[in-house]
Amino acid sequence: WQVKETEHFLVYYYPAEARAATDAARMAERAYARLSRLLDHQFRQEKPIMLFASRTDFGQNNVTGDLGEGVGGVTESLRHRMLLNFTGDYRSFEHVLAHEMVHAFQYDIFARGKAGSGLQNLAQNLPPLWFAEGMAEYLSLGPSTTFTKTWMRDAALNGKIPTVEQMTEMPDRFFPYRFGHAFWTYIGERWGDEAIGQIMQAVPIVGVERAFKREIGMALEDLGDEWRESLQT
């Protein structure tokens, strides 16, 4: 491994991908500038980004092991390492990079800026998958994607828009990435993206449900009902 140091990251790569790693480092700092503003949070430590030249190489990493063909990247909670592979398409790569960086921000907010801290709090107030993955999709893709829109249209037409409780309890049935993305889009459109950062900042202090109540003045269940009605309409 070689290491490229930027203002906020340590980018690990091997010689065969040196040129792409330079581009990835530039993308990482660009994503950081946007996300740190939206989430009102700055890294106090450089975060490791481990880059692999291919999906096959990524599958051989010894941090998480092979998590399956459908996994394009992963961020681990202990050392806040982001692992992902180049895809041959910078647009999809940048999406995954920003998505994983949102997770790094989420973990860092729980850790109060020191990797390895706050793990007990994270375990006690662990956000559900729709919260964590939906936020990462919203902040990396933006509010509108054809994929999520199509998924939501299908759910509306077939009467299968879930409640918040269903999304929390049955992530295998209500895919967190798509339904969570739509849920955060509704919040962003109604209260502004800054509210997302405020909610995230409050979760380690008061938990998920009370964070919504404190920051936007609505119970999470009521918010979910209004989201479902809006989506159905």
Residue, then its C-alpha position, 0 to 999 in steps of 0.5 A: w500500500q501507498v498513502k496519499e495524504t490530503e487535508h482530511f483523508l489518508v488515501y490508501y492505494y497500490p501503484a497500479e491505481a495511482r492515477a485514479a487514486t489522485d482523482a479519488a482524493r480530489m473527489a473525497e475533499r470535494a464531498y467533504a466540503r459539501l457534507s461537512r457544511l450540510l451536517d455542521h460537523q468537521f473531522r478532527q482526525e484524518k479518515p482512512i480511505m482504502l481504494f481497490a482497483s477492482r471488485t475482485d480486489f475489494g472482495q479480498n480485503n482483510v478488514t471486512g472480508d467479501l460482503g457480496e457482489g452487491v456491496g460497492g463499499v463499506t465503512e467500519s465503525l471502529r476506525h472509520r475506514m472507508l473501503l471501496n473499489f473503482t468501477g470504471d465509471y467515475r459517476s458511480f464511484e463518486h456516489v459510493l464514495a460520498h455515500e460511505m463518507v456520510h457513514a463516516f460522518q455518522y460514526d464520527i458524530f457518535a465518536r465526538g471526533k475520536a475514532g474508537s470512542g462512542l461505541q457504547n452510545l452507538a450500540q444503544n442509539l443505533p439508527p435503523l437502516w432506513f435512517a442511516e442508509g437513506m441519509a447516505e443515499y439522499l446526501s450522495l445522490g440528491p433528492s431525485t433519482t429515477f430508481t427511487k422514484t420508480w420504486m416509490r411509484d410502484a409502492a404507491l400504486n400497490g398500496k405498499i408504502p410502509t409505516v416508519e415502524q415497518m421500515t424499522e422492523m422489516p428492512d428485508r421487506f422494505f429496502p432501506y436505501r430506497f424507502g429511506h432515501a424517499f423519507w429523507t427527501y421529504i424532510g429535506e424538501r419540507w424543512g431544508d437539508e440543514a434539518i438533517g444535520q441537526i437531527m443527526q447531531a441530536v441522535p447520540i444525545v437523545g436517541v432517534e425518535r426524540a431527535f426528530k421531535r426536538e429538531i422538527g417538532m413532530a413525533l416520528e410516527d406522525l411524520g411518517d404518516e404525513w410522508r406516506e400521505s404525501l407520497q401516495t398523493 
